[in-house]
Amino acid sequence: MEGHVQVNETELQTVIDQVKAIKNGPRVLQLYMDICAHCGVCAEQCHVARTMPESRTNPAARSDHIRQLYKRYGSTWGQVLKAIGAARDITEDEVAVWQRDFYECSGCRRCAKFCPFGIDNSILTRKGRAVVHALGKSPFMMSETQRISDETGNDEGQTYAAFVEACRFLCEEVKDDWDIDVEIPIDRKGADILFIPASADLVSFPETHMGVAVFFKALEIHDGTTWTMASTAFDGANFGLFTGDDPHMARKNQAAYDACIDLGVKKLVIGECGHAYRIAKRMGPTASHFGNPFETTNIFLLADEYLQKGVLKFDKRKVDEIITYHDPCNFARSTNVFEEPRRLLSAMTDNFVEMTPNRTENWCCGGGGGLAVMDGAEKVEMIDGTFLDYRMKVGKMKVDQIMATGANYCAAPCANCKRQLMQLMEHYETGVKIGGVFDILGNAIVLEETKVKAGAKVAS
């Protein structure tokens, strides 16, 4: 087998320790080791298995890699087998298979929606990736993104000076495009809100961040709500979720927690990034169940709150596009955020159309689980072509889903989804534009003109 992974005794023990840890981990993960009936429902509901109908792409078959090793090393029966010499060690070929199979899964969690036992194969995928990562075998762009983030505090590798300059530039763009004066404050002590987006929204998808700045302007006009960004935590994206690297995930989120405490804010608001919100709300130091002195929420929930109060007003004549909405997996299936962005879009335009299926049953774009950053020449072991080739293949279902709506704009509130969908639209030559929800909001919102002219500036 080309591309063998050499597994020495130390690395073998690393794998064994990772799998043994399951018996001391979450009870649900232990249950997943025993209750799968191999009924095939998950394969019917998996975009990878449907696009590539092979035995290895069956989510249950992929998860069996973990089950087999757990039974070998982590269970009582496994210890008996080992004692009588009937158990065998993991081979280098098996690790190579893990590299391939666990990075064919995008962690979308659609299987869990339909599994009769509620088995969430994405949890087992993350465990498999954690083993691969512990061996230092994660795909280059995954480990490199983490390295850059640890070094600079953000996945894009932006310096503080570049961050400030990006904010200044976006203020100017808002003025030029929408004739609105906005401020993007940085490190404002005592602000009501600390806003943390994915750093890609500052660099690669600036219109989304521009719309957010206009939204906060509307809140300021209405009730004097103040907001800020933090020089030490301006990126909510967190690849530790994707590689199974819990220490990295905690380090990245700790920066957000520290910034909230240092600035004394009342709310931490995560931007259009589903996995960033999932971690901040439920998994990291900022999680609400930790009893923090600040509330953790999302930009969609906050905007919907003000929409329901009648604060946000829109001119639908400014929106010409026929718009559909893509449900990012980490919003719809992991944090139950799916009605709020729809209410916002429906308030902005009369030309909103739904995909089918949608909400918690929506198909993954094919770039989830961090796969969207992996393309170029990097190969997937035992898969023909590059990661990009693979993503374009498994993403075809999403292309067909979008095209069936007749929309010419797809709102995709997730940096990974945006990147994947932009590449899909170009690859299949659809002509559909991809952007965020707040891209539309910035264009359609109506502000009280007499109160807007405060001067465009960046406070620091």
VMD Tcl script that draws the C-alpha trace (Angstrom):
set ca {
  {0.00 0.00 0.00}
  {1.54 3.28 -1.11}
  {1.92 5.88 1.63}
  {2.30 3.47 4.54}
  {2.46 5.03 7.98}
  {5.22 3.57 10.11}
  {3.93 2.89 13.63}
  {6.62 2.41 16.24}
  {6.03 1.18 19.77}
  {5.63 4.69 21.20}
  {3.08 5.65 18.56}
  {1.24 2.37 19.02}
  {0.93 3.10 22.73}
  {-0.41 6.58 21.87}
  {-3.18 5.00 19.83}
  {-3.95 2.45 22.53}
  {-4.11 5.13 25.23}
  {-6.47 7.27 23.14}
  {-8.85 4.36 22.60}
  {-8.65 3.12 26.19}
  {-9.66 6.60 27.34}
  {-13.13 5.99 25.92}
  {-14.07 3.93 28.97}
  {-13.36 6.96 31.17}
  {-15.00 9.42 28.79}
  {-18.61 10.45 28.12}
  {-21.12 7.70 28.71}
  {-22.68 8.32 25.31}
  {-19.38 7.52 23.61}
  {-19.15 4.23 25.51}
  {-22.70 3.39 24.41}
  {-21.77 4.01 20.79}
  {-19.23 1.21 21.13}
  {-22.00 -1.33 21.72}
  {-25.39 -0.33 20.32}
  {-24.87 0.09 16.54}
  {-27.13 -2.38 14.69}
  {-25.47 -1.78 11.29}
  {-28.92 -1.19 9.80}
  {-27.63 1.09 7.03}
  {-29.87 4.08 7.76}
  {-26.87 6.36 8.34}
  {-25.44 5.51 4.91}
  {-28.74 6.42 3.26}
  {-28.58 9.85 4.94}
  {-24.86 10.57 4.36}
  {-23.83 12.80 1.45}
  {-20.46 11.04 1.22}
  {-21.93 7.53 1.14}
  {-24.53 8.57 -1.43}
  {-21.96 10.27 -3.64}
  {-19.36 7.52 -3.20}
  {-21.38 4.33 -2.52}
  {-18.57 2.14 -1.28}
  {-18.44 -0.01 1.84}
  {-15.82 2.19 3.48}
  {-17.97 5.36 3.22}
  {-20.75 3.84 5.31}
  {-20.62 5.87 8.55}
  {-21.11 2.74 10.65}
  {-18.26 0.98 8.87}
  {-16.02 4.00 9.45}
  {-16.91 4.07 13.13}
  {-16.14 0.36 13.36}
  {-12.44 1.30 13.21}
  {-12.87 2.74 16.69}
  {-15.15 -0.04 17.91}
  {-12.75 -2.78 16.87}
  {-9.83 -1.11 18.57}
  {-11.88 -0.37 21.68}
  {-12.91 -4.00 21.96}
  {-9.27 -4.95 21.49}
  {-7.81 -2.60 24.10}
  {-10.51 -0.79 26.06}
  {-13.03 -3.46 27.03}
  {-12.83 -6.24 29.58}
  {-13.25 -8.81 26.80}
  {-10.36 -7.22 24.93}
  {-8.12 -7.69 27.94}
  {-9.08 -11.37 28.06}
  {-8.26 -11.77 24.38}
  {-4.93 -10.06 24.89}
  {-4.13 -12.29 27.87}
  {-4.65 -15.46 25.84}
  {-2.81 -14.07 22.83}
  {-5.89 -13.71 20.61}
  {-5.73 -9.90 20.30}
  {-3.42 -8.23 17.80}
  {-1.78 -4.82 17.67}
  {-2.81 -2.04 15.27}
  {-0.87 -2.15 12.02}
  {0.64 0.64 10.00}
  {-1.85 -0.08 7.23}
  {-4.72 0.51 9.66}
  {-3.42 3.95 10.60}
  {-3.19 4.84 6.91}
  {-6.83 3.78 6.53}
  {-7.78 5.97 9.52}
  {-6.11 8.95 7.86}
  {-8.23 8.42 4.79}
  {-11.57 7.40 6.27}
  {-11.87 9.90 9.11}
  {-11.07 12.78 6.73}
  {-13.70 11.59 4.28}
  {-16.30 12.41 6.94}
  {-17.25 16.08 7.27}
  {-18.69 15.64 10.75}
  {-22.05 17.02 9.63}
  {-24.08 14.95 12.14}
  {-26.88 14.23 9.64}
  {-26.55 10.52 10.44}
  {-27.49 11.21 14.08}
  {-30.71 12.87 12.93}
  {-31.95 9.63 11.37}
  {-30.21 6.86 13.35}
  {-32.86 4.84 15.27}
  {-30.47 4.72 18.24}
  {-29.32 8.34 17.92}
  {-25.70 7.36 17.25}
  {-23.67 10.44 16.32}
  {-20.87 9.15 14.11}
  {-19.25 12.60 14.08}
  {-18.19 12.00 17.69}
  {-16.41 8.83 16.59}
  {-14.94 10.67 13.62}
  {-13.51 13.25 16.01}
  {-12.09 10.46 18.16}
  {-10.47 8.90 15.10}
  {-9.03 12.23 14.06}
  {-7.73 12.76 17.59}
  {-5.76 9.53 17.29}
  {-4.39 10.57 13.90}
  {-3.49 13.99 15.30}
  {-1.77 12.49 18.34}
  {0.44 10.59 15.90}
  {1.29 13.81 14.09}
  {-0.45 12.56 10.95}
  {-3.18 15.20 10.49}
  {-3.41 16.68 6.97}
  {-0.94 19.53 6.54}
  {-3.45 22.37 6.27}
  {-5.24 21.26 9.44}
  {-2.09 21.17 11.54}
  {-0.70 24.29 9.85}
  {-3.87 26.27 10.58}
  {-3.56 25.30 14.23}
  {0.11 26.28 14.28}
  {-0.65 29.69 12.76}
  {-3.48 30.22 15.22}
  {-1.31 29.36 18.23}
  {1.40 31.69 16.93}
  {-0.72 34.69 15.95}
  {-4.07 34.20 17.71}
  {-6.02 33.82 14.47}
  {-6.27 31.31 11.63}
  {-5.41 33.90 8.97}
  {-2.08 34.84 10.56}
  {-3.07 38.52 10.81}
  {-0.98 40.90 12.92}
  {-2.60 43.44 15.22}
  {-1.63 46.21 12.79}
  {-3.28 44.33 9.92}
  {-6.38 43.77 12.04}
  {-6.70 47.48 12.82}
  {-6.12 48.41 9.19}
  {-8.77 45.92 8.06}
  {-11.28 47.52 10.43}
  {-10.45 51.01 9.16}
  {-10.82 49.85 5.56}
  {-14.20 48.25 6.24}
  {-15.51 51.48 7.81}
  {-14.55 53.29 4.63}
  {-16.21 50.62 2.50}
  {-19.47 50.89 4.45}
  {-19.46 54.63 3.81}
  {-18.70 54.21 0.12}
  {-21.15 51.36 -0.52}
  {-24.07 52.20 1.77}
  {-23.46 55.85 2.78}
  {-23.49 54.96 6.47}
  {-20.93 56.15 9.01}
  {-19.91 53.32 11.32}
  {-17.35 52.67 14.00}
  {-15.55 49.40 14.70}
  {-14.24 49.82 18.25}
  {-11.25 47.83 19.49}
  {-10.53 47.09 23.18}
  {-13.27 49.41 24.46}
  {-13.46 48.85 28.22}
  {-16.94 48.49 29.66}
  {-18.68 47.92 26.32}
  {-21.92 45.97 26.47}
  {-20.87 43.45 23.83}
  {-17.64 41.77 22.73}
  {-18.06 40.60 19.14}
  {-15.87 37.77 17.85}
  {-16.31 36.54 14.26}
  {-14.25 34.06 12.30}
  {-11.17 36.00 11.21}
  {-11.95 35.01 7.61}
  {-14.86 37.47 7.70}
  {-12.32 40.28 8.07}
  {-9.99 39.02 5.36}
  {-11.85 36.89 2.84}
  {-15.53 37.83 3.31}
  {-15.49 41.50 4.36}
  {-19.07 42.26 3.31}
  {-20.30 40.10 6.16}
  {-18.35 42.09 8.72}
  {-19.49 45.34 7.12}
  {-23.10 44.30 7.62}
  {-22.38 43.46 11.25}
  {-20.95 46.95 11.83}
  {-24.12 48.48 10.39}
  {-26.26 46.24 12.61}
  {-24.43 47.41 15.73}
  {-24.93 50.99 14.53}
  {-28.68 50.33 14.55}
  {-28.48 49.07 18.14}
  {-26.52 52.13 19.20}
  {-29.14 54.40 17.67}
  {-31.99 52.50 19.31}
  {-30.86 52.10 22.91}
  {-27.22 53.14 23.16}
  {-25.86 49.57 23.13}
  {-22.07 49.65 22.81}
  {-19.84 46.99 21.31}
  {-16.18 46.25 20.80}
  {-13.76 43.83 19.27}
  {-10.66 42.61 21.09}
  {-7.10 42.82 19.85}
  {-6.33 39.61 21.74}
  {-9.33 37.62 20.52}
  {-10.69 38.60 17.11}
  {-11.01 35.08 15.71}
  {-13.64 32.61 16.88}
  {-12.71 29.88 14.38}
  {-11.18 26.90 16.16}
  {-9.66 23.96 14.32}
  {-9.16 22.02 17.55}
  {-12.76 20.89 17.09}
  {-11.89 19.42 13.70}
  {-8.62 17.66 14.57}
  {-9.80 16.35 17.93}
  {-7.14 18.45 19.66}
  {-8.89 19.42 22.91}
  {-5.93 21.39 24.35}
  {-5.81 23.63 21.26}
  {-9.58 24.09 21.34}
  {-9.40 25.15 24.98}
  {-6.44 27.52 24.41}
  {-8.20 29.29 21.58}
  {-11.43 29.70 23.48}
  {-9.60 30.78 26.63}
  {-8.48 33.90 24.77}
  {-12.14 34.82 24.24}
  {-12.92 34.25 27.90}
  {-9.95 36.36 29.03}
  {-10.96 39.20 26.70}
  {-14.51 39.19 28.09}
  {-13.21 39.45 31.65}
  {-10.57 42.06 30.82}
  {-12.99 44.31 28.94}
  {-15.85 43.78 31.40}
  {-18.51 43.08 28.78}
  {-22.02 41.81 29.46}
  {-22.30 39.63 26.38}
  {-20.00 37.62 24.16}
  {-21.52 37.59 20.67}
  {-20.11 35.13 18.13}
  {-20.44 35.99 14.46}
  {-21.59 34.02 11.42}
  {-19.59 30.92 12.36}
  {-21.44 27.82 13.49}
  {-18.54 25.87 14.94}
  {-17.21 28.95 16.77}
  {-20.62 29.40 18.40}
  {-20.88 25.71 19.24}
  {-17.56 25.79 21.08}
  {-18.17 29.13 22.78}
  {-21.66 28.22 23.95}
  {-21.21 24.59 24.91}
  {-17.63 23.36 24.93}
  {-15.04 25.98 25.90}
  {-14.30 28.20 28.92}
  {-16.91 30.66 27.62}
  {-19.67 28.01 27.77}
  {-22.81 29.24 29.48}
  {-22.96 26.34 31.97}
  {-19.73 27.54 33.59}
  {-21.58 30.39 35.34}
  {-19.56 33.13 33.67}
  {-20.30 36.80 34.47}
  {-21.23 37.36 30.83}
  {-23.78 35.82 28.48}
  {-22.62 33.86 25.44}
  {-24.82 34.20 22.38}
  {-24.76 34.51 18.60}
  {-25.23 37.41 16.18}
  {-28.36 35.78 14.69}
  {-30.05 35.37 18.06}
  {-29.24 38.95 18.98}
  {-30.44 40.35 15.66}
  {-33.65 38.31 15.81}
  {-34.32 39.68 19.29}
  {-34.20 43.23 17.96}
  {-36.18 42.26 14.87}
  {-38.99 40.92 17.07}
  {-38.98 44.21 19.00}
  {-39.54 46.09 15.76}
  {-36.19 47.86 15.98}
  {-34.75 46.65 12.67}
  {-36.32 48.19 9.59}
  {-35.51 47.21 6.00}
  {-36.17 48.52 2.51}
  {-36.93 45.40 0.48}
  {-36.56 47.35 -2.74}
  {-32.80 47.39 -2.19}
  {-32.54 43.60 -2.48}
  {-32.77 42.42 -6.09}
  {-31.45 38.90 -5.63}
  {-33.50 35.73 -5.34}
  {-32.09 34.39 -2.07}
  {-31.90 30.92 -0.61}
  {-30.35 29.90 2.69}
  {-27.86 27.12 3.40}
  {-28.06 25.67 6.91}
  {-24.51 25.16 8.20}
  {-24.33 21.87 10.10}
  {-22.97 23.45 13.29}
  {-25.82 25.95 13.37}
  {-28.78 23.77 12.40}
  {-27.83 20.42 13.92}
  {-25.47 21.41 16.73}
  {-26.85 24.67 18.15}
  {-30.46 24.82 16.85}
  {-29.96 28.11 15.02}
  {-32.11 27.94 11.91}
  {-35.29 30.02 12.30}
  {-33.54 33.27 13.29}
  {-31.58 33.81 10.04}
  {-34.69 32.94 8.05}
  {-36.75 35.55 9.86}
  {-34.05 38.11 9.13}
  {-33.88 37.25 5.44}
  {-37.67 37.26 5.12}
  {-37.74 40.74 6.67}
  {-35.18 41.97 4.12}
  {-36.69 40.57 0.93}
  {-39.82 39.14 -0.65}
  {-37.60 36.92 -2.80}
  {-36.56 34.31 -0.24}
  {-36.91 30.67 -1.33}
  {-36.22 27.51 0.64}
  {-33.99 24.61 -0.27}
  {-35.32 21.09 0.12}
  {-34.54 19.50 2.51}
  {-33.67 22.21 5.02}
  {-33.05 23.05 8.67}
  {-31.86 20.00 10.64}
  {-32.26 17.76 7.57}
  {-30.20 19.93 5.23}
  {-27.32 18.38 3.29}
  {-23.77 19.34 4.23}
  {-21.93 21.50 1.70}
  {-19.05 18.99 1.68}
  {-16.55 21.34 3.29}
  {-17.48 20.76 6.92}
  {-15.14 19.48 9.60}
  {-12.43 21.85 8.37}
  {-12.22 20.20 4.93}
  {-12.91 23.50 3.16}
  {-9.37 24.75 3.81}
  {-7.75 21.70 2.25}
  {-7.15 21.82 -1.48}
  {-4.15 22.59 -3.67}
  {-1.84 19.65 -4.27}
  {-2.28 17.92 -0.92}
  {-3.31 14.32 -1.52}
  {-5.82 12.24 0.34}
  {-4.28 8.82 0.94}
  {-5.89 6.21 -1.31}
  {-8.30 8.74 -2.85}
  {-7.72 9.74 -6.47}
  {-6.83 13.40 -6.75}
  {-6.62 16.17 -4.17}
  {-8.84 17.23 -1.31}
  {-10.30 19.80 -3.69}
  {-11.25 17.09 -6.19}
  {-12.88 15.13 -3.40}
  {-14.80 18.15 -2.09}
  {-16.11 19.04 -5.52}
  {-17.39 15.49 -5.93}
  {-19.20 15.16 -2.60}
  {-20.47 18.75 -2.83}
  {-22.44 18.08 -6.01}
  {-25.55 17.22 -3.98}
  {-25.47 20.69 -2.46}
  {-25.06 22.29 -5.89}
  {-28.13 20.44 -7.15}
  {-30.05 21.48 -4.03}
  {-29.23 25.17 -4.57}
  {-29.91 25.13 -8.30}
  {-33.34 23.57 -7.76}
  {-34.44 26.71 -5.90}
  {-33.83 29.05 -8.83}
  {-31.94 31.42 -6.51}
  {-29.02 33.51 -7.70}
  {-27.73 34.24 -4.17}
  {-27.10 31.68 -1.46}
  {-26.67 32.99 2.07}
  {-24.18 30.73 3.83}
  {-23.31 31.98 7.33}
  {-20.07 30.08 7.90}
  {-16.58 30.83 6.55}
  {-15.94 27.16 5.75}
  {-19.30 26.85 4.00}
  {-18.73 30.07 2.08}
  {-15.35 28.89 0.81}
  {-16.64 25.47 -0.18}
  {-19.76 26.84 -1.87}
  {-17.86 29.53 -3.75}
  {-15.54 26.89 -5.16}
  {-18.48 24.62 -5.98}
  {-20.33 27.40 -7.83}
  {-17.21 28.18 -9.85}
  {-16.39 24.52 -10.50}
  {-19.88 23.75 -11.81}
  {-20.25 27.18 -13.48}
  {-23.60 28.00 -11.89}
  {-23.32 31.78 -11.65}
  {-24.81 31.72 -8.13}
  {-23.30 34.26 -5.74}
  {-22.35 33.14 -2.23}
  {-22.36 35.48 0.76}
  {-23.54 35.90 4.33}
  {-26.85 36.99 5.83}
  {-25.36 40.21 7.15}
  {-24.07 41.10 3.68}
  {-27.75 41.57 2.77}
  {-28.61 43.26 6.06}
  {-26.06 46.03 5.52}
  {-27.55 46.86 2.17}
  {-31.24 46.67 3.13}
  {-31.33 48.23 6.61}
  {-32.98 51.61 7.16}
  {-31.43 53.80 9.86}
  {-32.57 57.11 11.31}
  {-30.59 59.36 9.03}
  {-30.34 62.31 11.42}
  {-28.58 60.17 14.01}
  {-26.20 58.32 11.71}
  {-23.63 61.02 10.92}
  {-21.28 60.28 13.81}
  {-18.15 60.00 11.70}
  {-16.49 56.81 10.50}
  {-13.63 55.84 12.77}
  {-11.98 52.98 14.59}
  {-11.67 53.40 18.33}
  {-8.73 51.76 20.05}
}
mol new
graphics top color blue
foreach p $ca { graphics top sphere $p radius 0.5 }
foreach p [lrange $ca 0 end-1] q [lrange $ca 1 end] { graphics top cylinder $p $q radius 0.2 }
display resetview
